[in-house]
Amino acid sequence: MTTWHRVRLDDCCEVVGGATPDTSVGSYWNGDICWATPKDLSDLRGALIGDTPRKLTRAGLDSCAASILPPGSVLFSSRAPIGLVAINKVPMATNQGFKSLVPREDRVHSGFLYWWLRSNRPYLEGLGNGATFKEVSKAVVSRIEIPLPPLCEQRRIADILDRADALRAKRRASLAQLDTLAQSIFLEHFSQPDLPETTIGKLLASGDLLLHKDGNHGSLYPRPDDFDGTGIPFITAAAITDDGQIDDALIPNLKRDKAAKLRIGWISNGDVLLAHNASVGKVALYDGRFEEALIGTSLTAFRPNPKSLASRYLEAALRSERFQRQLKQNMSQTTRNQVPITAQRGLRIPKPTLCLQTEFAAKADAVERLKTAHRTSLVELDELFASLQHRAFRGEL
């Protein structure tokens, strides 16, 4: 391991705070000076920021004595939340949620500094102080020490991490394109205006749906002390990702003696799960990965009759824009962010022939296999990237 000398940030950078003009003064806003907030960084994909939703006029900038950061500065959010980082491509000001760093070009490379801050976020978050919200002060940021290899080595490390992160970004983009492909296949098969529709309630009454239930409410709902590390997997909406995966790491285990008392909430391979509470609209196809499993009250289980309703088709129908729009319309009629079981039964989906459903399911399964391969590759890339980050700042690359 190479030993590099360590320097304080204020020895190799200028530490610059941000400010916010009076929002009630119209002449301070809608100018041509980019003005960043931490939210702008949380929405960012990649290291570079070249534009912001809100912009200041020169009068607005002068009114709060804000500084313009030159291109190549490293924006560091010092509160709400701590640790978001970006490099500005254009001159830019920030609000007071930043302690940004203007590198001395003869001492530190902005890309190297960006990746050091990214890889040390837990440490930086721990520097926050405050009662109502945590903040890292300018004095504390100034005293942070970083390892400082020669500039040529800094550039080499930044380039390696840039290229490794670009590979991850391409894999994520490929996954997003596959999601779009799956939606396009669904529309190709089932967007005909003359395709018959039916309600969830009618599917249940006709036997096309064998089950339409959520988890156990009231006194039977599990308490925190009802869980352990070896019981029955208990799946809630929190374990369903936005792209329809079930994340095992977010599934607690319910004690077996408690689970034995529950009549409902048990799910089977092929059930389609819909988040109907809080994060309404997330959909996942349960693949039977556990010998036994339960759902909580934030999920509804739809169990298709395989003689008339294909699981893969039902999953896509519930995820479709048409069905999701109905969920939103239903929520807008209440004060709560949920679509309960009774309300769901009035929602409509197309009811094509089983032959057409099966044809669609075969194509959707092929897309899902590709997505699985891409997800596996992304996990491997993430692990490689984490290893590279760890080694980079220990002088082991």
KATARA-V227460 format. One record per pair of residues at least 4 apart in sequence whose ideal C-beta (glycine too) atoms are under 8 Angstrom apart, sorted by the first residue. I is the first residue (numbers start at 1). J is the second residue. D is the distance in whole Angstrom. If there is no record, write none. Layout:
i->{I & I}
j->{J & J}
d->{D & D}
//
This chain:
i->{1 & 1 & 1 & 2 & 2 & 2 & 2 & 3 & 4 & 4 & 4 & 4 & 5 & 5 & 6 & 6 & 6 & 6 & 7 & 7 & 7 & 7 & 7 & 7 & 8 & 8 & 8 & 8 & 8 & 9 & 9 & 9 & 9 & 9 & 9 & 9 & 9 & 9 & 10 & 10 & 10 & 10 & 11 & 12 & 12 & 12 & 12 & 12 & 12 & 13 & 13 & 13 & 13 & 13 & 13 & 13 & 13 & 14 & 14 & 14 & 15 & 15 & 15 & 15 & 15 & 15 & 16 & 16 & 16 & 16 & 16 & 16 & 16 & 16 & 17 & 17 & 17 & 17 & 17 & 17 & 18 & 18 & 18 & 18 & 18 & 18 & 18 & 18 & 18 & 18 & 19 & 19 & 19 & 19 & 19 & 19 & 20 & 20 & 20 & 21 & 21 & 21 & 21 & 21 & 21 & 21 & 21 & 21 & 22 & 22 & 22 & 23 & 23 & 25 & 25 & 25 & 26 & 27 & 27 & 27 & 28 & 28 & 28 & 28 & 28 & 29 & 29 & 29 & 29 & 29 & 30 & 30 & 31 & 31 & 31 & 31 & 31 & 32 & 32 & 33 & 33 & 33 & 33 & 33 & 33 & 33 & 33 & 33 & 33 & 34 & 34 & 34 & 34 & 34 & 34 & 34 & 34 & 35 & 35 & 35 & 35 & 35 & 35 & 35 & 35 & 35 & 36 & 36 & 36 & 36 & 36 & 36 & 36 & 36 & 36 & 36 & 36 & 36 & 37 & 37 & 37 & 37 & 37 & 37 & 38 & 38 & 38 & 38 & 38 & 38 & 38 & 38 & 38 & 39 & 40 & 40 & 40 & 40 & 41 & 41 & 41 & 41 & 41 & 41 & 42 & 42 & 44 & 44 & 45 & 46 & 46 & 47 & 47 & 47 & 47 & 47 & 47 & 47 & 48 & 48 & 48 & 48 & 49 & 49 & 49 & 49 & 49 & 49 & 50 & 50 & 50 & 51 & 52 & 56 & 56 & 56 & 56 & 57 & 58 & 59 & 60 & 61 & 61 & 61 & 66 & 66 & 67 & 68 & 68 & 68 & 69 & 69 & 69 & 69 & 69 & 69 & 69 & 69 & 69 & 70 & 70 & 71 & 71 & 71 & 71 & 72 & 72 & 72 & 72 & 73 & 73 & 73 & 73 & 73 & 73 & 73 & 73 & 74 & 74 & 74 & 74 & 74 & 74 & 74 & 74 & 74 & 74 & 75 & 75 & 75 & 75 & 75 & 75 & 75 & 75 & 75 & 76 & 76 & 76 & 76 & 76 & 76 & 76 & 76 & 76 & 76 & 77 & 77 & 77 & 77 & 77 & 77 & 77 & 78 & 78 & 78 & 78 & 78 & 78 & 78 & 78 & 78 & 78 & 79 & 79 & 79 & 79 & 79 & 79 & 79 & 80 & 80 & 80 & 81 & 82 & 82 & 82 & 82 & 82 & 82 & 82 & 82 & 83 & 83 & 83 & 83 & 85 & 85 & 85 & 86 & 87 & 87 & 87 & 88 & 94 & 94 & 99 & 99 & 99 & 99 & 101 & 101 & 103 & 103 & 103 & 103 & 103 & 104 & 106 & 107 & 107 & 108 & 108 & 108 & 108 & 108 & 108 & 109 & 109 & 109 & 109 & 109 & 110 & 111 & 111 & 111 & 111 & 111 & 111 & 111 & 112 & 112 & 112 & 112 & 112 & 113 & 113 & 114 & 114 & 115 & 115 & 115 & 115 & 115 & 115 & 116 & 116 & 116 & 116 & 117 & 117 & 118 & 119 & 119 & 119 & 119 & 120 & 121 & 122 & 123 & 124 & 124 & 125 & 127 & 127 & 127 & 128 & 128 & 128 & 129 & 129 & 129 & 129 & 129 & 130 & 130 & 136 & 136 & 137 & 138 & 139 & 140 & 147 & 147 & 148 & 149 & 149 & 149 & 149 & 150 & 151 & 152 & 153 & 154 & 155 & 156 & 156 & 157 & 157 & 157 & 157 & 158 & 159 & 160 & 160 & 160 & 160 & 161 & 161 & 161 & 161 & 161 & 162 & 163 & 164 & 164 & 164 & 164 & 164 & 165 & 165 & 166 & 167 & 167 & 168 & 168 & 168 & 168 & 168 & 169 & 170 & 171 & 171 & 171 & 171 & 171 & 172 & 172 & 173 & 174 & 174 & 175 & 175 & 175 & 175 & 175 & 175 & 176 & 177 & 178 & 178 & 178 & 178 & 178 & 179 & 179 & 179 & 180 & 181 & 181 & 182 & 182 & 182 & 182 & 182 & 183 & 183 & 183 & 183 & 183 & 184 & 185 & 185 & 185 & 185 & 185 & 186 & 186 & 186 & 186 & 186 & 186 & 187 & 187 & 189 & 189 & 189 & 189 & 190 & 190 & 190 & 190 & 190 & 190 & 190 & 191 & 195 & 195 & 195 & 196 & 196 & 196 & 197 & 197 & 197 & 197 & 198 & 198 & 198 & 198 & 198 & 199 & 199 & 199 & 199 & 199 & 200 & 200 & 200 & 200 & 200 & 200 & 200 & 200 & 200 & 200 & 201 & 201 & 201 & 202 & 203 & 203 & 203 & 203 & 203 & 204 & 204 & 204 & 204 & 207 & 207 & 208 & 208 & 208 & 208 & 208 & 209 & 209 & 209 & 209 & 209 & 210 & 210 & 210 & 211 & 211 & 211 & 211 & 212 & 212 & 212 & 212 & 212 & 212 & 212 & 213 & 213 & 213 & 213 & 213 & 214 & 214 & 214 & 214 & 214 & 214 & 214 & 214 & 214 & 214 & 214 & 215 & 215 & 215 & 215 & 215 & 215 & 215 & 215 & 215 & 216 & 216 & 216 & 216 & 216 & 216 & 216 & 216 & 217 & 217 & 220 & 220 & 221 & 221 & 222 & 222 & 222 & 222 & 222 & 222 & 226 & 226 & 226 & 227 & 227 & 227 & 227 & 227 & 227 & 228 & 228 & 229 & 230 & 231 & 231 & 231 & 231 & 231 & 231 & 232 & 232 & 232 & 232 & 232 & 232 & 232 & 232 & 233 & 233 & 233 & 233 & 233 & 233 & 233 & 233 & 233 & 234 & 234 & 234 & 234 & 234 & 234 & 234 & 234 & 235 & 235 & 235 & 235 & 235 & 235 & 235 & 235 & 235 & 235 & 235 & 235 & 236 & 236 & 236 & 236 & 236 & 237 & 237 & 237 & 237 & 237 & 237 & 237 & 237 & 237 & 238 & 238 & 238 & 239 & 239 & 239 & 239 & 239 & 240 & 240 & 240 & 240 & 240 & 240 & 240 & 240 & 240 & 240 & 240 & 241 & 241 & 241 & 241 & 241 & 242 & 244 & 244 & 244 & 244 & 244 & 244 & 245 & 245 & 246 & 246 & 246 & 246 & 246 & 246 & 247 & 248 & 254 & 254 & 254 & 255 & 256 & 257 & 258 & 259 & 259 & 262 & 262 & 265 & 265 & 265 & 265 & 266 & 266 & 266 & 267 & 267 & 267 & 267 & 267 & 267 & 267 & 268 & 268 & 268 & 269 & 269 & 269 & 270 & 270 & 270 & 270 & 270 & 270 & 270 & 271 & 271 & 271 & 271 & 271 & 271 & 272 & 272 & 272 & 272 & 272 & 272 & 272 & 272 & 272 & 272 & 272 & 272 & 273 & 273 & 273 & 273 & 273 & 273 & 273 & 273 & 273 & 274 & 274 & 274 & 274 & 274 & 274 & 274 & 274 & 275 & 275 & 275 & 275 & 275 & 275 & 275 & 276 & 276 & 276 & 276 & 276 & 276 & 276 & 276 & 276 & 277 & 277 & 277 & 277 & 278 & 278 & 278 & 279 & 280 & 280 & 280 & 280 & 280 & 281 & 281 & 281 & 283 & 283 & 283 & 284 & 285 & 285 & 285 & 286 & 286 & 295 & 295 & 300 & 300 & 302 & 302 & 304 & 304 & 304 & 304 & 304 & 305 & 306 & 306 & 307 & 308 & 309 & 309 & 309 & 309 & 310 & 310 & 310 & 310 & 310 & 310 & 311 & 311 & 312 & 312 & 312 & 312 & 312 & 312 & 313 & 313 & 313 & 313 & 313 & 313 & 314 & 314 & 315 & 316 & 316 & 316 & 317 & 317 & 317 & 318 & 318 & 319 & 319 & 320 & 320 & 321 & 322 & 322 & 323 & 323 & 323 & 323 & 324 & 325 & 326 & 326 & 326 & 327 & 327 & 327 & 328 & 329 & 330 & 330 & 330 & 330 & 331 & 331 & 331 & 331 & 334 & 339 & 339 & 339 & 340 & 341 & 343 & 352 & 352 & 353 & 354 & 355 & 356 & 357 & 358 & 359 & 360 & 361 & 362 & 363 & 364 & 365 & 366 & 367 & 368 & 369 & 370 & 371 & 372 & 373 & 374 & 375 & 376 & 377 & 378 & 379 & 380 & 381 & 382 & 383 & 384 & 385 & 386 & 387 & 388 & 388 & 389 & 390 & 391 & 391 & 392 & 392}
j->{394 & 395 & 396 & 149 & 394 & 395 & 396 & 395 & 147 & 148 & 149 & 395 & 147 & 148 & 145 & 146 & 147 & 148 & 11 & 12 & 107 & 145 & 146 & 148 & 12 & 142 & 143 & 144 & 145 & 13 & 15 & 101 & 141 & 142 & 143 & 144 & 145 & 146 & 14 & 15 & 142 & 143 & 107 & 103 & 104 & 107 & 108 & 146 & 148 & 74 & 101 & 102 & 103 & 104 & 107 & 108 & 113 & 101 & 102 & 104 & 99 & 100 & 101 & 138 & 141 & 142 & 67 & 69 & 73 & 98 & 99 & 100 & 101 & 102 & 67 & 96 & 98 & 99 & 100 & 138 & 36 & 66 & 67 & 93 & 94 & 95 & 96 & 97 & 98 & 100 & 64 & 65 & 66 & 93 & 95 & 96 & 64 & 95 & 96 & 25 & 28 & 29 & 56 & 60 & 61 & 63 & 64 & 66 & 28 & 63 & 64 & 28 & 29 & 29 & 60 & 63 & 30 & 57 & 59 & 60 & 56 & 57 & 59 & 60 & 63 & 54 & 55 & 56 & 57 & 60 & 55 & 57 & 55 & 56 & 57 & 58 & 60 & 55 & 57 & 55 & 56 & 57 & 58 & 60 & 61 & 68 & 91 & 92 & 93 & 51 & 52 & 55 & 88 & 90 & 91 & 92 & 93 & 52 & 54 & 55 & 56 & 66 & 92 & 93 & 94 & 95 & 40 & 41 & 49 & 52 & 75 & 86 & 88 & 92 & 93 & 94 & 95 & 98 & 41 & 52 & 54 & 94 & 95 & 97 & 42 & 77 & 79 & 80 & 81 & 84 & 95 & 97 & 98 & 43 & 44 & 49 & 52 & 53 & 49 & 75 & 77 & 84 & 85 & 86 & 81 & 84 & 49 & 86 & 169 & 165 & 169 & 85 & 86 & 87 & 111 & 114 & 162 & 165 & 86 & 87 & 88 & 89 & 75 & 86 & 87 & 88 & 89 & 92 & 88 & 89 & 90 & 90 & 92 & 60 & 61 & 66 & 93 & 61 & 62 & 63 & 64 & 66 & 68 & 93 & 93 & 94 & 93 & 91 & 92 & 93 & 73 & 75 & 88 & 91 & 92 & 93 & 94 & 100 & 102 & 91 & 102 & 88 & 89 & 90 & 91 & 87 & 88 & 103 & 110 & 87 & 88 & 92 & 100 & 101 & 102 & 103 & 110 & 85 & 86 & 87 & 100 & 101 & 103 & 110 & 113 & 114 & 117 & 84 & 85 & 86 & 87 & 88 & 92 & 94 & 98 & 100 & 83 & 84 & 85 & 98 & 99 & 100 & 101 & 117 & 124 & 141 & 81 & 82 & 83 & 84 & 85 & 97 & 98 & 82 & 97 & 98 & 99 & 128 & 135 & 136 & 137 & 138 & 141 & 97 & 128 & 130 & 133 & 134 & 135 & 136 & 97 & 133 & 135 & 125 & 121 & 124 & 125 & 127 & 128 & 134 & 135 & 136 & 117 & 121 & 124 & 125 & 114 & 117 & 118 & 114 & 110 & 111 & 114 & 92 & 98 & 100 & 136 & 137 & 138 & 141 & 113 & 141 & 107 & 108 & 109 & 110 & 113 & 108 & 151 & 148 & 151 & 112 & 113 & 146 & 148 & 151 & 154 & 113 & 151 & 154 & 155 & 158 & 114 & 115 & 154 & 155 & 158 & 159 & 161 & 162 & 116 & 154 & 155 & 157 & 158 & 117 & 146 & 118 & 158 & 119 & 157 & 158 & 161 & 389 & 392 & 120 & 146 & 147 & 393 & 121 & 124 & 389 & 389 & 390 & 392 & 393 & 124 & 125 & 126 & 127 & 136 & 144 & 134 & 136 & 140 & 144 & 134 & 135 & 136 & 134 & 135 & 136 & 137 & 140 & 134 & 135 & 140 & 141 & 141 & 142 & 143 & 144 & 393 & 395 & 154 & 153 & 154 & 157 & 395 & 154 & 155 & 156 & 157 & 158 & 159 & 160 & 397 & 161 & 392 & 393 & 397 & 162 & 163 & 164 & 388 & 392 & 397 & 165 & 385 & 388 & 389 & 392 & 166 & 167 & 168 & 381 & 384 & 385 & 388 & 169 & 385 & 170 & 171 & 381 & 172 & 378 & 381 & 382 & 385 & 173 & 174 & 175 & 374 & 377 & 378 & 381 & 176 & 378 & 177 & 178 & 374 & 179 & 243 & 371 & 374 & 375 & 378 & 180 & 181 & 182 & 367 & 370 & 371 & 374 & 183 & 243 & 371 & 184 & 185 & 367 & 186 & 316 & 364 & 367 & 368 & 187 & 316 & 319 & 320 & 321 & 188 & 189 & 360 & 363 & 364 & 367 & 190 & 316 & 317 & 320 & 360 & 364 & 191 & 320 & 352 & 356 & 359 & 360 & 195 & 317 & 320 & 350 & 352 & 356 & 360 & 195 & 350 & 351 & 352 & 350 & 351 & 352 & 348 & 349 & 350 & 351 & 202 & 203 & 348 & 349 & 351 & 203 & 345 & 346 & 347 & 348 & 204 & 209 & 212 & 302 & 344 & 345 & 346 & 347 & 348 & 349 & 205 & 345 & 346 & 206 & 208 & 209 & 309 & 349 & 351 & 208 & 209 & 212 & 345 & 305 & 308 & 304 & 305 & 308 & 309 & 351 & 302 & 303 & 304 & 305 & 309 & 303 & 304 & 305 & 271 & 301 & 302 & 303 & 300 & 301 & 302 & 303 & 341 & 344 & 345 & 264 & 265 & 300 & 301 & 341 & 264 & 265 & 276 & 295 & 296 & 297 & 298 & 299 & 300 & 301 & 341 & 221 & 264 & 265 & 294 & 295 & 296 & 297 & 298 & 299 & 220 & 221 & 222 & 262 & 263 & 264 & 265 & 297 & 221 & 297 & 261 & 262 & 296 & 297 & 226 & 227 & 234 & 254 & 258 & 296 & 254 & 255 & 258 & 231 & 234 & 252 & 253 & 254 & 255 & 253 & 255 & 253 & 253 & 253 & 254 & 255 & 256 & 258 & 259 & 253 & 254 & 256 & 259 & 290 & 292 & 293 & 294 & 248 & 251 & 252 & 253 & 254 & 290 & 292 & 293 & 294 & 251 & 252 & 253 & 254 & 293 & 294 & 295 & 296 & 239 & 240 & 246 & 251 & 267 & 273 & 286 & 293 & 294 & 295 & 296 & 299 & 251 & 295 & 296 & 298 & 299 & 275 & 276 & 277 & 278 & 279 & 282 & 296 & 298 & 299 & 250 & 279 & 298 & 246 & 247 & 248 & 250 & 251 & 244 & 245 & 246 & 247 & 273 & 275 & 279 & 282 & 283 & 284 & 299 & 245 & 246 & 247 & 282 & 284 & 282 & 282 & 283 & 284 & 285 & 315 & 319 & 284 & 375 & 251 & 273 & 284 & 286 & 287 & 289 & 251 & 289 & 258 & 259 & 294 & 259 & 260 & 261 & 262 & 292 & 294 & 266 & 294 & 294 & 295 & 296 & 301 & 292 & 293 & 294 & 271 & 273 & 286 & 293 & 294 & 295 & 301 & 286 & 288 & 303 & 286 & 287 & 288 & 285 & 286 & 288 & 303 & 304 & 306 & 311 & 285 & 286 & 301 & 302 & 303 & 311 & 283 & 284 & 285 & 286 & 301 & 302 & 303 & 304 & 311 & 314 & 315 & 318 & 283 & 284 & 285 & 286 & 295 & 299 & 300 & 301 & 302 & 281 & 282 & 283 & 299 & 300 & 302 & 318 & 344 & 279 & 280 & 281 & 282 & 283 & 298 & 299 & 280 & 298 & 299 & 300 & 338 & 339 & 340 & 341 & 344 & 297 & 298 & 337 & 338 & 298 & 337 & 338 & 298 & 327 & 331 & 337 & 338 & 339 & 324 & 327 & 328 & 315 & 318 & 319 & 315 & 311 & 312 & 315 & 293 & 301 & 299 & 301 & 341 & 344 & 314 & 318 & 308 & 309 & 310 & 311 & 314 & 309 & 310 & 311 & 354 & 354 & 313 & 314 & 354 & 357 & 314 & 354 & 357 & 358 & 360 & 361 & 315 & 361 & 316 & 357 & 360 & 361 & 364 & 365 & 317 & 352 & 357 & 360 & 361 & 364 & 318 & 349 & 319 & 320 & 360 & 364 & 323 & 349 & 350 & 323 & 349 & 323 & 324 & 324 & 349 & 325 & 326 & 349 & 327 & 347 & 348 & 349 & 328 & 329 & 330 & 347 & 348 & 331 & 339 & 347 & 332 & 333 & 334 & 339 & 343 & 347 & 336 & 337 & 338 & 339 & 338 & 343 & 344 & 347 & 344 & 345 & 347 & 356 & 357 & 357 & 358 & 359 & 360 & 361 & 362 & 363 & 364 & 365 & 366 & 367 & 368 & 369 & 370 & 371 & 372 & 373 & 374 & 375 & 376 & 377 & 378 & 379 & 380 & 381 & 382 & 383 & 384 & 385 & 386 & 387 & 388 & 389 & 390 & 391 & 392 & 397 & 393 & 394 & 396 & 397 & 396 & 397}
d->{5 & 5 & 6 & 7 & 8 & 3 & 7 & 7 & 4 & 6 & 5 & 6 & 8 & 6 & 4 & 7 & 6 & 7 & 5 & 5 & 8 & 7 & 7 & 5 & 8 & 7 & 6 & 7 & 6 & 5 & 6 & 6 & 6 & 6 & 8 & 5 & 8 & 7 & 8 & 6 & 4 & 7 & 8 & 7 & 5 & 4 & 4 & 8 & 7 & 8 & 4 & 6 & 5 & 6 & 8 & 6 & 7 & 7 & 4 & 8 & 6 & 8 & 6 & 6 & 5 & 5 & 5 & 6 & 8 & 8 & 7 & 5 & 7 & 6 & 8 & 7 & 7 & 6 & 8 & 6 & 8 & 6 & 8 & 7 & 3 & 5 & 5 & 7 & 4 & 7 & 4 & 6 & 4 & 8 & 7 & 6 & 6 & 5 & 6 & 7 & 4 & 7 & 6 & 4 & 7 & 5 & 5 & 8 & 6 & 7 & 8 & 8 & 7 & 8 & 7 & 7 & 8 & 6 & 6 & 7 & 6 & 6 & 6 & 3 & 6 & 7 & 7 & 7 & 7 & 6 & 6 & 7 & 5 & 5 & 3 & 7 & 6 & 6 & 8 & 6 & 4 & 7 & 7 & 8 & 6 & 7 & 7 & 8 & 6 & 6 & 4 & 6 & 8 & 6 & 7 & 4 & 7 & 6 & 5 & 6 & 5 & 8 & 7 & 5 & 7 & 7 & 5 & 7 & 7 & 5 & 6 & 8 & 8 & 6 & 7 & 5 & 7 & 7 & 8 & 8 & 8 & 7 & 5 & 6 & 6 & 4 & 8 & 6 & 7 & 6 & 8 & 5 & 7 & 6 & 7 & 7 & 5 & 7 & 7 & 7 & 6 & 4 & 7 & 5 & 8 & 6 & 6 & 6 & 7 & 8 & 7 & 8 & 6 & 5 & 7 & 6 & 7 & 8 & 7 & 6 & 8 & 5 & 7 & 4 & 7 & 5 & 7 & 7 & 7 & 4 & 6 & 8 & 7 & 4 & 5 & 7 & 6 & 7 & 6 & 6 & 7 & 5 & 7 & 6 & 5 & 8 & 7 & 5 & 7 & 6 & 4 & 7 & 6 & 7 & 5 & 7 & 7 & 5 & 6 & 6 & 6 & 6 & 6 & 6 & 6 & 6 & 7 & 7 & 5 & 7 & 5 & 8 & 6 & 6 & 5 & 7 & 7 & 6 & 8 & 6 & 7 & 4 & 7 & 6 & 5 & 5 & 7 & 8 & 7 & 5 & 7 & 6 & 8 & 6 & 6 & 5 & 8 & 8 & 6 & 6 & 6 & 6 & 6 & 6 & 8 & 7 & 6 & 6 & 7 & 4 & 8 & 5 & 6 & 6 & 7 & 6 & 4 & 8 & 6 & 4 & 8 & 8 & 7 & 5 & 7 & 8 & 6 & 7 & 4 & 7 & 6 & 6 & 8 & 8 & 8 & 6 & 5 & 8 & 5 & 6 & 7 & 6 & 7 & 4 & 5 & 5 & 6 & 5 & 5 & 8 & 5 & 7 & 6 & 4 & 4 & 6 & 7 & 8 & 5 & 4 & 6 & 8 & 7 & 5 & 7 & 5 & 6 & 6 & 8 & 7 & 8 & 6 & 5 & 8 & 7 & 8 & 7 & 7 & 6 & 4 & 5 & 6 & 6 & 7 & 8 & 7 & 3 & 8 & 8 & 7 & 6 & 4 & 7 & 6 & 5 & 6 & 7 & 6 & 7 & 6 & 7 & 6 & 5 & 7 & 7 & 6 & 5 & 8 & 6 & 7 & 7 & 8 & 4 & 8 & 8 & 6 & 6 & 6 & 7 & 7 & 7 & 8 & 7 & 5 & 5 & 8 & 3 & 6 & 5 & 7 & 7 & 8 & 7 & 8 & 5 & 5 & 5 & 6 & 7 & 6 & 7 & 7 & 6 & 8 & 8 & 4 & 6 & 7 & 7 & 7 & 6 & 7 & 6 & 6 & 6 & 7 & 8 & 6 & 5 & 8 & 6 & 6 & 6 & 6 & 6 & 7 & 6 & 6 & 8 & 6 & 7 & 6 & 6 & 7 & 7 & 7 & 7 & 5 & 6 & 6 & 7 & 6 & 7 & 6 & 6 & 7 & 5 & 7 & 6 & 6 & 6 & 7 & 6 & 6 & 5 & 6 & 7 & 7 & 6 & 7 & 5 & 7 & 7 & 6 & 5 & 7 & 7 & 7 & 6 & 7 & 6 & 6 & 5 & 7 & 7 & 6 & 8 & 6 & 6 & 6 & 7 & 7 & 6 & 5 & 8 & 6 & 8 & 8 & 7 & 8 & 6 & 7 & 7 & 5 & 6 & 7 & 6 & 5 & 8 & 6 & 7 & 8 & 4 & 8 & 7 & 6 & 7 & 5 & 6 & 8 & 8 & 5 & 6 & 8 & 7 & 8 & 5 & 8 & 6 & 7 & 5 & 8 & 5 & 7 & 5 & 6 & 5 & 6 & 7 & 7 & 5 & 7 & 6 & 6 & 7 & 5 & 6 & 7 & 6 & 8 & 5 & 5 & 7 & 5 & 8 & 7 & 6 & 4 & 6 & 6 & 4 & 4 & 7 & 8 & 8 & 8 & 4 & 5 & 7 & 6 & 8 & 7 & 5 & 5 & 5 & 8 & 6 & 7 & 6 & 7 & 7 & 4 & 7 & 5 & 7 & 6 & 7 & 4 & 7 & 7 & 6 & 8 & 7 & 7 & 7 & 5 & 7 & 7 & 6 & 7 & 8 & 7 & 7 & 7 & 8 & 5 & 8 & 6 & 5 & 7 & 6 & 7 & 7 & 4 & 7 & 5 & 4 & 5 & 8 & 7 & 4 & 6 & 8 & 5 & 8 & 6 & 5 & 7 & 6 & 6 & 7 & 6 & 8 & 7 & 4 & 7 & 7 & 6 & 6 & 8 & 6 & 5 & 4 & 7 & 7 & 5 & 6 & 6 & 7 & 6 & 5 & 6 & 6 & 4 & 5 & 5 & 5 & 8 & 6 & 6 & 5 & 6 & 4 & 8 & 5 & 7 & 6 & 8 & 5 & 8 & 6 & 8 & 5 & 8 & 5 & 7 & 7 & 5 & 7 & 4 & 8 & 5 & 8 & 6 & 5 & 8 & 7 & 6 & 7 & 7 & 8 & 6 & 7 & 5 & 7 & 7 & 8 & 7 & 4 & 5 & 6 & 4 & 8 & 6 & 6 & 5 & 6 & 8 & 4 & 6 & 6 & 8 & 8 & 6 & 5 & 8 & 4 & 5 & 7 & 7 & 6 & 8 & 7 & 6 & 8 & 4 & 8 & 5 & 8 & 4 & 8 & 6 & 7 & 8 & 6 & 7 & 6 & 5 & 7 & 7 & 7 & 7 & 8 & 7 & 8 & 5 & 7 & 8 & 8 & 7 & 8 & 6 & 5 & 6 & 7 & 6 & 8 & 7 & 8 & 6 & 8 & 7 & 5 & 5 & 7 & 8 & 7 & 7 & 6 & 5 & 7 & 5 & 5 & 7 & 6 & 5 & 7 & 7 & 7 & 7 & 6 & 3 & 7 & 7 & 7 & 7 & 7 & 7 & 4 & 8 & 5 & 5 & 7 & 5 & 8 & 7 & 7 & 6 & 7 & 7 & 4 & 8 & 7 & 6 & 5 & 5 & 6 & 7 & 5 & 8 & 6 & 7 & 5 & 7 & 6 & 8 & 8 & 8 & 6 & 7 & 5 & 7 & 6 & 8 & 5 & 6 & 6 & 4 & 7 & 6 & 6 & 6 & 7 & 7 & 5 & 6 & 5 & 7 & 8 & 7 & 7 & 4 & 7 & 4 & 6 & 6 & 7 & 8 & 6 & 6 & 6 & 6 & 6 & 5 & 5 & 8 & 6 & 5 & 4 & 8 & 6 & 7 & 4 & 7 & 8 & 4 & 6 & 6 & 6 & 6 & 7 & 8 & 4 & 7 & 5 & 5 & 6 & 7 & 8 & 8 & 6 & 7 & 6 & 8 & 7 & 7 & 7 & 4 & 6 & 8 & 5 & 6 & 8 & 7 & 8 & 7 & 4 & 5 & 6 & 6 & 8 & 4 & 6 & 6 & 8 & 6 & 8 & 6 & 6 & 7 & 6 & 6 & 4 & 7 & 5 & 7 & 7 & 7 & 7 & 8 & 6 & 7 & 8 & 7 & 7 & 8 & 6 & 7 & 6 & 6 & 5 & 7 & 6 & 5 & 7 & 6 & 7 & 7 & 5 & 5 & 7 & 8 & 6 & 7 & 6 & 7 & 5 & 6 & 8 & 7 & 7 & 8 & 4 & 6 & 7 & 6 & 7 & 6 & 6 & 7 & 7 & 6 & 6 & 7 & 7 & 6 & 7 & 7 & 6 & 6 & 7 & 6 & 6 & 6 & 6 & 6 & 7 & 7 & 6 & 6 & 6 & 6 & 6 & 6 & 7 & 6 & 6 & 6 & 6 & 6 & 7 & 7 & 7 & 4 & 5 & 8 & 5}
//
